[in-house]
Amino acid sequence: MSSERASEEIKSRLDIVDVIGGHVRLTRAGREWKGLCPFHTEHTPSFYVSPEKQLWNCQGCHEGGDIFDFVELIDHTDFRGALEELAKRAGVDLTQDRPQSAAELRRRRRREALLQLNQLAVDYYHHVLLKSPAGQQGRSFLDTRGVTEQDRERFKLGYAPLGTTQDNLVRFLRQRKAEPADVAASGLARNDRGRLTDFFRQRLVVPIRDEQGRSVGFGGRAIGEGVPKYLNTRGGASLFDKSNVLFGLDLAREAIHKEHRAVLMEGYFDVIGAHRVGIANAVSTSGTALTDAQVRLLRRFSDEVILCFDGDSAGQTAAGKAVGLVAQAGMNCRLLSLPQGQDPDDLARSDPGALRKLVDQAPPAWEALVDGALGEASPRSGGESQEALRRAIKVLERIPEASIRALYAERVGRRLGVDAARILRDVERGGPKQPTKSGGAGLSQAPSGEIAMGASAHLLGMLCHSPELVTEVRDQFQVRRDDFLDPQYGELYAAMAEVAPARLSAADLAPELRVRLDELPKGGFPELDENAGAARRTRSLGDYVRRIRIETLENQAAGITRQLGELGHHREGEGPQLMAELDRKRRQIEALRRSGGMEA
Ligand SMILES: [Zn+2]
């Protein structure tokens, strides 16, 4: 059967609402279905599926198409991959299909080979851990951490031996007829002056599987003195993109779906411990800050995230950031506080009942953050309550929905004996700006400060990922350093625009910029997929440029409004000039919104 006939056959057998409904929670909207777009971050649904036309589209990011386009994007695959996936589902036989292009074949062969190598490595490491004398150190380590045999099996934990020739795994793979080029590309080996040696040595290894259960990489924990303590698979060609996977999701997805919520933790052993004590909806990042792509991944399965991070200050800072990201994705967020100095893994061992109870009773995240900011302050605590109010306002500023912000302003007001309306006024003056309601433009869902920061980070991340886009952004979209609201992002961009990011050496940057560079998203750019096409790439770039500009202009407009409000009698003369300036900013914002089709 030709792929054209096959795709027609598949379309006739499958309903687009079922296919997409497996990934996105859809609700009926007249003759269509709608939901939150899985391809960009949004609060209110602009993603529509039409059962009549068997098409979908998103009015926010302008993606759209048929079921094949959807599967290509959501599974990060090409048309061929989508065809095979859907053919399986529809029970359509593709064996008579046309030959594929050479490049397509090569790519698929490499991917298949890497998946296979990873699986071989999982088996090898697992065998060493369970059976080999060389795995003794790993077994003792797991014993002291209370990791049971069932855990070792469920997560297919393994041990990478030191090995006198340092190439135990490499030799194992070669015996299984692996191509040296594939082994080198897999991230499982390092090239030691022309000789391949094992990447992981004397480490406990934790396979990291994608949501479908395929091993795409490993996290390795040093046993003994090894540095760094944690090490993840690396390598450009490897399958592992740590910003795009969540550890444990393959095991947890069903529980997440059933319980309508996921528990997000910080470490592999936290998740292993949680599953052991029956918290089957627990997942974690690979020891890195939560990314937008990971939040979207979770959103495919549920609408609530419970953050369960370490009780130390680093854990709490990370949790605070994660709350913003989850809220921006329009998901409910709860925040669990562990006793100071404890991590979930400790608690799972010492008092599993307490951990389960903390998860069940985790308060809404904003409530936890507001209460944390208030501390012990009361109306009578004077200077202390002023400080508490300032901290609380900082939290309120980050809440994207006005109604929820008002709710917590009430809470702060009651605690400190301050009028909630005044608190809200301070929040609006100092915080990220809500767009002014001019002409009823539909930007009430507009990027708040943090979302636009997300847009800046996304754009810069794309430029690092694909340096050849820098000239397009600089020359065609005329992006300048000042277009970025965050001056450090502006500086990073300027550095990229002067030197191509490929040649941009982190060593040349100031330390604080290096940190920012490091925090940029490293993946999750469906628009840069080699099958996505130039038009889509340009559209997406334009969209991000527009978003960061709108945000910067809104910030400036709010600054002018603030100045206008503060004009004293002796400076009244400046009023008209400021008004004109404000007017100009507003017109620019409107024009940008219209050009992006963002109007209501
Ligand atoms: Zn979208």
Residues whose N, C-alpha, C, O or C-beta is under 5 A from the ligand:
A	BS01	ZN	C37 F39 H40 C58 G60 C61 H62
